[in-house]
Amino acid sequence: MRCRARPQTVPPVPEQTARIARLAFPKGNLYLQIRDEIGVLLTDADFVDLFPSRGQPAYAPWRLALITIFQFIENLSDRAAAESVRARIDWKYALSLELENSGFDSTVLCEFRARLVAENAENLLFEKLLDWCREQKMLKTRGRQRTDSTHVLAAVRGINRLECVLEAMRNALNAIAKESPEWLPQLFQTTWLERYSPRAINVRIPHSAAGRQEFAETVGCDAYALLDAVYNWSELLASKEIEAVETLRRVVIQQFYVDERGVHWRTSAEGIPPSLIFINSPYDLDAHYGKKRQFQWTGYKVYLTETCDEEMPRLITNVETSSAPVADFDLTEPIHQSLEKKNLLPAIHLVDMGFVDAELMIAAQKLYDVDLYGPSHADQQWQSRNDPKFSGENFSIDWERKQAVCPMGKTSSSWSDAATETGKRMVKIKFLTKDCRVCPVHHKCTKSKQIRRTLSILPQEQYELRQVARAREQTSEYKLEYRRRSGIEGTMRTGGERVWNAPFALCRRGKNASAKRADGDGGQCRTTQQLVKRSADSKNKTAIICQSNQTSETNITNSPAVSKMRKTHFFLLSVLFHVRLLKLTLT
């Protein structure tokens, strides 16, 4: 049903509602305080772009925005939140509703969140609250802020590569059967029913390596046959642009290769795509494999930035999300860009080692006038571990003459610009073999067969800045300042627990194997049993696999906007932190 926005001014609290609320809560209440002290930060005019200009009038968007925040504060499902609007006096007070107001259907909340995602308005609630905090002088201009990241598990089951292909094939068949049920019987094979009707975890896969290889190649042949039919000779299929079929095509390319002998299972010898583009689940294409030290997961990463000035409240100022394999230092620049747009750039930005390198420190100073405060990366060369005297830090560098002098007093013979595999600029310095061969300590300096020391260092500006940064890290002032960063760990822990327990959360705590899945296994994402229909006019009794309708929440989880919805969730988390802080401030 199409709903149009009909902007109206925020009405005052009805007299009877206010009188009963004061009698029921003589000492006040969080929601009464929010309405009295903060007021209504959002109006219907802020949401005009989210709704079409024609259609049935929508429920007041400003009320839906507040209800979404209240729902998140109390960890309520959509149905429970809608019931609270009908039954709770304090909510009616905050929403300017009459006591006899009967509320709305719970699906309105789900649709409202979907509109926020579709129109890229997920941070609207967050930014409005930040503006209010700025007006109340709770945010200090050019103060101190700290940033850290943590993992987010995708709401999908952890499956292996072969199970991923099985699920992609099953999902594609279900989508085709739903789109054009009259087309599939022409291609469908009876063996497909046994192979792709059950979920992948329930399929009996051979235990032997040879058996698994043969089974995998059989599945690959089935997938190529289906894709060939869809893209090449299908005329009955209503639309060839089915998302599940495109997902199957990508999965097949990643897992198989074709030569003159047929379809074959990919191994590391043939090349497997990197984790940043590798599909781990056909139900969430944005969820990728990540690893940080000993911890491994499939999903995402979230980055929180908060203030940490003395005698000032700790307020989250920015939220970013990324895929799990993305390194922390790739988000340093986007975080600064986002803070600059909000006019919230700090003077000192406290981060851990993952967000810092010399190039980023220079960019932060030149572009944003931000002192990127974090420990430098240690020298990982074997010389530094065995005898620091022969590490690159102890070579004297003459940038004007483009020469280096080793700890034993020998001068380099060559100096050239180079680049790493990732494109990072370096300076490569080499020493003469005749000098290194006769050196009595060359075994501590080089393991080269030519007995020749080669040194790779950063360009001059980056090299000198890193030297200054490492010297600063040894001072007591730096250690005292950097202690402020540790508080972000508590924010991450509290936020993680809050998100994991949320009823409409798109991540779950624990292993992905036990998570509630978007592919139809468990909780709100459970689908009804598959239906198997048999074609009456087919002598072979060709089977058609079709899938019944899922719940609205599952459909949103499976939508292309899943990563944006997750981002909306973390913006709500940020709003929650602010509301709890304001609760302490107001009391």
C-alpha positions in Angstrom: 0.0 0.0 0.0 1.3 3.4 -1.0 1.5 6.0 1.8 2.1 9.7 1.4 3.6 12.0 4.0 1.2 14.8 5.2 3.5 17.1 7.2 1.9 18.5 10.3 3.2 20.5 13.2 4.0 18.5 16.4 0.9 18.9 18.6 1.3 19.6 22.4 0.7 16.9 24.9 -3.1 16.5 25.4 -4.3 17.9 28.7 -5.8 14.7 30.0 -2.8 12.6 29.0 -0.5 15.1 30.8 -2.6 15.1 34.0 -2.8 11.3 34.2 0.9 10.9 33.4 1.9 13.3 36.2 -0.3 11.5 38.6 1.1 8.1 37.6 4.7 9.3 37.6 5.0 12.0 40.3 8.8 11.6 40.4 9.1 11.7 36.6 10.0 9.1 34.0 12.6 8.8 31.3 10.1 9.4 28.5 8.5 12.2 30.3 11.9 13.8 30.8 12.8 13.3 27.2 9.7 15.2 26.1 10.0 17.9 28.7 13.7 18.6 28.6 14.7 17.7 25.0 11.3 18.1 23.2 10.7 16.6 19.8 13.9 16.8 17.7 12.3 15.5 14.6 9.3 16.8 12.6 7.3 15.4 9.7 9.0 17.8 7.4 12.3 15.9 8.0 10.8 12.7 6.4 8.9 14.2 3.4 11.4 12.7 0.9 10.8 9.2 2.3 7.2 9.0 1.2 5.6 9.5 -2.2 3.5 12.5 -2.9 0.3 10.5 -3.5 -1.4 7.7 -1.7 -3.0 7.1 1.7 -1.8 9.4 4.5 1.0 7.8 6.5 1.2 7.5 10.3 3.1 10.6 11.6 6.8 9.9 10.8 8.1 11.9 13.8 6.1 9.6 16.0 7.5 6.5 14.2 11.0 7.8 14.7 10.6 8.3 18.4 8.9 4.9 18.8 11.9 3.3 17.0 14.2 4.8 19.6 11.9 3.8 22.5 11.7 0.3 21.1 15.4 0.0 20.9 15.9 1.4 24.5 13.6 -1.3 25.9 14.6 -4.1 23.5 11.1 -4.6 22.2 9.9 -6.4 19.1 7.8 -4.5 16.6 4.6 -6.1 18.0 5.5 -5.3 21.6 6.4 -1.7 20.6 3.0 -1.2 18.9 1.3 -2.6 22.0 3.3 -0.2 24.2 2.0 2.7 22.2 -1.6 1.5 22.9 -1.1 0.7 26.6 1.6 2.9 28.2 0.8 6.3 29.5 4.4 7.5 29.4 4.7 6.7 25.7 1.5 8.4 25.0 2.8 11.5 26.8 6.0 11.5 24.8 4.1 11.0 21.5 1.4 13.6 22.2 -1.4 11.0 22.0 -4.8 10.9 23.6 -5.3 8.2 26.2 -8.0 6.5 24.0 -5.7 6.4 21.0 -5.6 2.8 19.6 -2.2 3.0 17.9 -1.3 1.3 14.7 -0.4 -2.1 13.2 3.1 -3.3 14.1 4.2 -3.7 10.4 4.3 0.0 10.1 7.5 0.1 12.1 9.2 -2.4 9.8 8.1 -0.4 6.7 9.4 2.8 8.3 12.9 1.3 8.8 12.9 0.1 5.3 12.1 3.6 4.0 15.0 5.0 6.1 17.3 2.5 4.4 15.9 3.0 0.9 16.4 6.8 1.0 19.8 6.7 2.8 18.3 8.5 5.8 19.5 6.0 8.4 21.6 8.6 10.2 18.9 11.3 10.4 17.9 10.4 14.0 21.6 10.3 15.0 22.5 13.7 13.5 19.5 15.5 14.9 20.5 14.3 18.4 24.1 15.4 17.8 22.9 18.9 16.8 20.9 19.1 20.0 24.0 18.1 22.0 26.0 20.7 20.3 23.4 23.4 21.2 23.6 22.2 24.8 27.4 22.6 24.7 27.9 18.9 25.3 30.3 18.7 22.4 33.6 20.4 22.5 35.0 21.9 19.3 38.5 20.5 18.4 38.7 18.4 21.5 39.7 14.7 21.9 38.0 11.7 20.3 38.8 8.0 20.2 38.0 5.3 17.7 38.0 1.6 17.7 36.4 -1.3 15.8 34.8 -4.6 16.6 33.5 -7.6 14.7 29.8 -8.2 13.7 28.6 -11.7 12.9 26.4 -11.9 9.9 22.9 -13.5 10.5 23.8 -16.5 8.3 24.9 -20.0 9.0 28.6 -20.8 8.7 28.8 -23.2 5.7 31.6 -24.6 3.7 32.2 -24.0 0.0 30.3 -27.0 -1.3 27.3 -26.2 0.9 27.4 -22.6 -0.4 27.0 -23.9 -3.9 24.1 -26.2 -2.9 22.3 -23.4 -1.2 22.8 -21.0 -4.1 21.4 -23.7 -6.5 18.5 -24.3 -4.1 17.8 -20.6 -3.8 17.9 -20.1 -7.6 15.5 -22.9 -8.2 13.1 -21.6 -5.6 13.2 -18.1 -7.1 12.7 -19.4 -10.7 9.7 -21.5 -9.5 8.2 -18.5 -7.9 8.8 -16.2 -10.9 7.8 -18.6 -13.7 6.5 -21.9 -12.4 5.5 -23.1 -15.9 9.1 -22.9 -17.2 11.0 -25.0 -14.8 9.4 -28.4 -15.6 11.0 -28.3 -19.1 14.5 -28.5 -17.6 14.0 -30.0 -14.2 15.6 -33.4 -13.6 14.2 -35.9 -11.0 17.6 -36.1 -9.3 17.4 -32.4 -8.6 14.6 -32.9 -6.2 16.6 -35.1 -3.9 19.8 -33.0 -4.3 18.4 -29.5 -3.9 15.1 -29.8 -2.0 16.6 -30.1 1.5 18.9 -27.5 3.0 22.6 -28.0 2.3 23.3 -29.0 5.9 20.9 -31.9 5.5 22.4 -33.2 2.2 24.5 -36.3 2.5 27.9 -35.3 1.1 30.4 -38.2 0.6 33.1 -38.4 3.2 36.0 -39.5 0.9 38.0 -36.9 -1.0 37.3 -38.6 -4.3 33.6 -38.8 -3.5 33.3 -35.2 -2.6 35.2 -34.2 -5.7 32.8 -36.2 -7.9 29.7 -34.8 -6.0 31.0 -31.2 -6.4 31.5 -31.6 -10.1 28.0 -33.1 -10.5 26.6 -30.0 -8.7 28.7 -27.8 -10.9 27.3 -29.4 -14.1 23.8 -29.0 -12.8 24.4 -25.3 -12.1 26.0 -24.7 -15.5 23.0 -26.5 -17.2 20.5 -24.2 -15.3 22.4 -21.0 -16.1 22.8 -22.0 -19.8 19.0 -22.6 -20.0 18.2 -19.3 -18.2 20.5 -17.0 -20.2 20.6 -18.7 -23.6 17.5 -20.6 -24.7 14.9 -19.6 -22.1 11.8 -17.9 -23.7 9.2 -18.7 -21.1 11.0 -17.2 -18.2 9.3 -13.9 -17.4 12.5 -12.2 -16.3 16.1 -13.3 -16.6 17.2 -10.7 -14.1 16.5 -12.7 -11.1 18.8 -11.8 -8.2 19.1 -15.4 -7.0 20.1 -16.6 -10.5 22.8 -13.9 -10.7 24.1 -14.9 -7.3 24.3 -18.5 -8.5 26.3 -17.4 -11.5 28.8 -15.6 -9.3 29.1 -18.5 -6.9 29.7 -20.9 -9.8 32.4 -18.8 -11.2 34.2 -18.6 -7.9 33.9 -22.3 -7.1 34.4 -24.0 -10.5 36.4 -23.7 -13.7 35.7 -25.2 -17.2 38.1 -26.6 -19.7 37.9 -29.1 -22.6 37.4 -32.0 -20.2 34.4 -30.4 -18.4 33.5 -28.7 -15.1 36.0 -28.9 -12.3 36.1 -27.9 -8.6 38.5 -25.0 -7.9 41.5 -25.5 -5.6 44.2 -23.1 -4.5 46.2 -24.2 -7.6 43.5 -22.8 -9.9 43.0 -19.8 -7.7 40.3 -18.9 -5.2 39.0 -15.3 -5.0 40.2 -13.2 -2.1 37.9 -12.9 0.9 36.9 -9.3 0.1 34.9 -10.6 -3.0 34.4 -14.3 -2.1 30.7 -15.2 -1.4 30.3 -17.0 1.9 26.5 -17.2 1.8 24.0 -16.7 -1.1 21.7 -15.0 1.3 24.0 -12.2 2.3 26.4 -11.1 -0.4 28.0 -8.4 1.8 29.1 -10.8 4.5 32.7 -11.9 4.1 35.3 -13.9 6.0 37.5 -11.9 8.4 40.4 -12.8 10.7 42.0 -10.7 13.4 44.8 -12.5 15.2 43.3 -15.8 16.4 39.6 -14.8 15.9 37.8 -15.7 12.7 34.3 -14.7 11.7 31.9 -14.2 8.7 30.3 -10.8 8.7 31.3 -7.2 9.1 33.1 -4.6 11.2 31.7 -1.6 13.0 33.7 1.5 13.9 32.6 3.8 16.7 34.1 7.2 17.4 33.3 9.0 20.7 34.5 12.1 22.6 36.8 11.7 25.6 37.4 15.2 26.9 37.7 15.8 30.7 34.6 16.9 32.5 32.5 16.4 29.3 30.0 13.6 28.6 31.2 10.7 26.4 29.2 11.1 23.2 29.4 8.9 20.0 30.1 11.2 17.1 30.4 8.8 14.2 29.5 5.3 13.1 31.0 3.4 10.2 30.5 -0.1 9.0 32.7 -2.2 6.6 33.2 -5.7 5.3 35.1 -8.0 7.7 38.3 -8.2 5.6 38.8 -4.5 5.3 41.8 -3.3 7.4 41.3 -0.6 10.0 43.6 1.9 8.4 41.4 1.9 5.3 38.7 3.6 7.5 40.9 6.3 9.0 40.4 8.7 6.1 36.6 8.0 5.7 36.1 8.6 9.4 37.9 12.0 9.2 35.8 12.9 6.2 32.6 12.1 8.0 33.6 14.1 11.0 34.5 17.0 8.8 31.1 17.1 7.2 29.5 17.2 10.7 32.0 19.9 11.8 33.2 17.6 14.6 36.8 17.1 13.8 39.0 16.6 16.9 42.4 18.1 17.6 43.6 14.8 19.0 42.3 11.5 17.6 43.2 8.5 19.8 43.4 5.2 17.9 45.2 1.9 18.1 48.0 0.7 15.9 45.6 -0.7 13.2 44.5 2.9 12.3 48.0 4.4 12.0 50.8 4.6 9.5 53.1 7.5 8.5 51.1 8.3 5.4 47.8 8.6 7.3 49.4 10.7 10.0 50.6 13.2 7.3 47.2 13.3 5.6 45.4 13.9 9.0 47.7 16.8 9.7 47.6 18.4 6.3 44.0 17.9 5.3 42.2 18.0 8.7 44.6 19.5 11.2 44.2 16.4 13.3 46.9 14.8 15.4 46.5 11.1 14.8 47.6 9.7 18.2 48.5 6.0 18.2 51.5 3.6 18.5 53.7 3.2 15.4 54.2 -0.2 13.8 57.2 -1.9 15.1 60.0 -3.0 12.8 59.2 -6.6 11.9 62.6 -7.4 10.2 64.5 -10.3 11.7 67.5 -8.0 12.4 65.4 -6.1 14.9 64.4 -9.2 16.7 67.9 -10.7 16.8 70.0 -7.6 17.3 68.3 -4.1 17.2 71.7 -2.6 16.4 71.4 -3.7 12.8 67.7 -2.7 12.3 66.9 -0.1 9.7 66.4 2.5 12.4 70.1 2.5 13.2 71.2 3.3 9.7 72.2 7.0 9.1 70.3 8.4 6.2 71.6 11.4 4.1 68.6 12.5 2.1 70.5 15.2 0.1 73.2 12.8 -1.1 70.8 9.8 -1.3 73.2 7.7 0.8 72.9 5.5 3.9 75.6 4.6 6.3 75.4 1.2 8.2 76.2 0.8 11.9 79.7 -0.4 10.9 80.4 2.8 8.9 80.0 1.5 5.3 78.2 3.7 2.7 75.5 2.5 0.4 76.2 2.0 -3.3 72.7 2.5 -4.8 69.5 4.4 -4.1 66.3 4.0 -6.1 62.6 4.6 -5.8 60.4 1.4 -5.5 57.0 0.3 -4.6 55.5 -2.6 -2.7 53.0 -5.1 -4.1 50.2 -2.9 -2.8 51.6 0.2 -4.5 53.1 1.8 -1.4 56.1 4.0 -2.3 59.4 3.1 -0.8 63.1 3.9 -1.2 65.4 0.9 -1.8 69.0 1.2 -0.7 71.8 -1.4 -1.5 75.3 -1.9 -0.1 78.3 -3.3 -1.9 78.9 -7.0 -1.7 82.7 -6.5 -1.2 82.0 -4.3 1.9 79.5 -6.8 3.4 81.5 -9.9 2.7 84.5 -8.9 4.8 82.3 -7.5 7.6 82.8 -9.6 10.8 79.1 -9.2 11.8 77.5 -9.6 8.4 75.6 -12.8 9.7 73.7 -10.4 12.0 72.9 -8.0 9.2 72.0 -10.0 6.1 71.1 -13.6 5.0 71.4 -12.8 1.3 73.4 -15.4 -0.7 75.3 -12.5 -2.3 76.1 -11.3 1.3 74.8 -7.9 0.6 72.5 -5.8 2.8 69.4 -4.3 1.2 67.4 -1.7 3.0 63.8 -0.5 2.2 62.6 2.7 3.9 59.7 5.1 3.6 60.0 8.4 1.6 61.7 11.2 3.5 58.6 13.0 4.8 57.0 9.8 6.1 60.3 8.4 7.4 61.1 11.6 9.5 57.5 11.8 10.8 57.6 8.2 12.0 60.9 8.8 13.7 59.4 11.8 15.6 56.3 9.7 16.5 58.4 6.9 17.9 60.4 9.3 19.9 57.2 10.9 21.3 55.8 7.5 22.3 58.6 7.1 24.8 57.6 10.3 26.7 55.5 10.2 29.9 53.2 12.9 28.3 52.3 10.6 25.5 51.6 7.7 27.8 49.4 9.8 30.0 47.4 11.1 27.0 47.1 7.7 25.3 45.5 6.2 28.4 42.3 8.0 27.4 41.9 5.6 24.5 41.1 2.6 26.6 37.6 3.8 27.4 36.4 3.0 23.9 36.8 -0.7 24.8 34.0 -0.4 27.3 31.8 1.3 24.8 32.4 -1.5 22.3 31.5 -4.1 24.9 28.4 -2.4 26.1 27.3 -1.8 22.5 28.0 -5.3 21.4 25.9 -6.8 24.2 23.1 -4.3 23.4 23.1 -5.2 19.7 23.3 -8.9 20.2 20.2 -8.9 22.4 18.1 -6.7 20.2 15.0 -8.4 18.8 15.5 -7.0 15.3 19.3 -7.1 15.4 21.0 -8.2 12.2 23.9 -9.8 14.1 24.1 -12.5 16.7 26.7 -13.4 19.4 28.5 -16.7 19.1 29.6 -18.8 16.1 27.9 -18.2 12.8 26.8 -21.8 12.9 24.4 -21.1 15.7 23.2 -17.7 14.5 19.7 -17.1 13.3 19.8 -17.4 9.6 18.4 -15.4 6.8 18.2 -18.7 4.7 15.2 -20.0 6.6 16.5 -21.7 9.7 15.5 -20.4 13.1 13.5 -17.7 14.9 11.9 -14.9 12.9 13.8 -16.1 9.8 12.1 -19.5 9.7 10.3 -20.3 6.5 7.5 -22.7 6.1 8.2 -26.2 4.7 8.9 -26.3 1.0 6.1 -27.4 -1.3 6.8 -29.9 -4.0 4.3 -29.8 -6.8 4.2 -32.3 -9.6 3.3 -31.4 -13.2 0.1 -33.2 -14.2 0.9 -33.2 -17.9 4.4 -34.5 -17.5 5.0 -38.3 -17.9 8.2 -38.1 -15.9 6.3 -36.4 -13.0 8.8 -33.5 -13.1 9.1 -31.9 -9.7 8.9 -28.1 -9.1 10.5 -26.8 -6.0 8.9 -23.6 -4.8 9.2 -21.6 -1.7 6.3 -20.1 0.3 6.2 -16.5 1.4 8.5 -15.5 4.3 7.9 -13.0 7.0 8.4 -9.3 6.3 11.4 -9.2 8.6 13.1 -12.0 6.7 12.4 -10.2 3.4 14.2 -7.1 4.6 17.1 -9.2 5.8 17.4 -10.8 2.4 17.2 -7.5 0.6 20.1 -5.7 -1.1 19.9 -3.1 1.6 20.9 -5.4 4.4 24.2 -3.7 5.0 22.4 -0.3 5.2 19.9 -1.7 7.6 22.7 -2.9 9.7 24.2 0.6 9.6 20.8 2.0 10.7 20.9 -0.4 13.6 24.2 1.0 14.8 23.0 4.5 14.4 20.1 3.5 16.7 22.7 2.1 19.1 24.4 5.5 19.1 21.1 7.2 19.9 20.6 4.8 22.7 23.9 5.7 24.3 23.0 9.4 24.1 19.6 8.8 25.6 21.0 6.9 28.5 23.6 9.6 29.1 20.9 12.3 29.0 18.9 10.3 31.5 21.8 10.6 33.9 22.2 14.3 33.0 18.5 15.1 33.5 18.3 13.4 36.9 
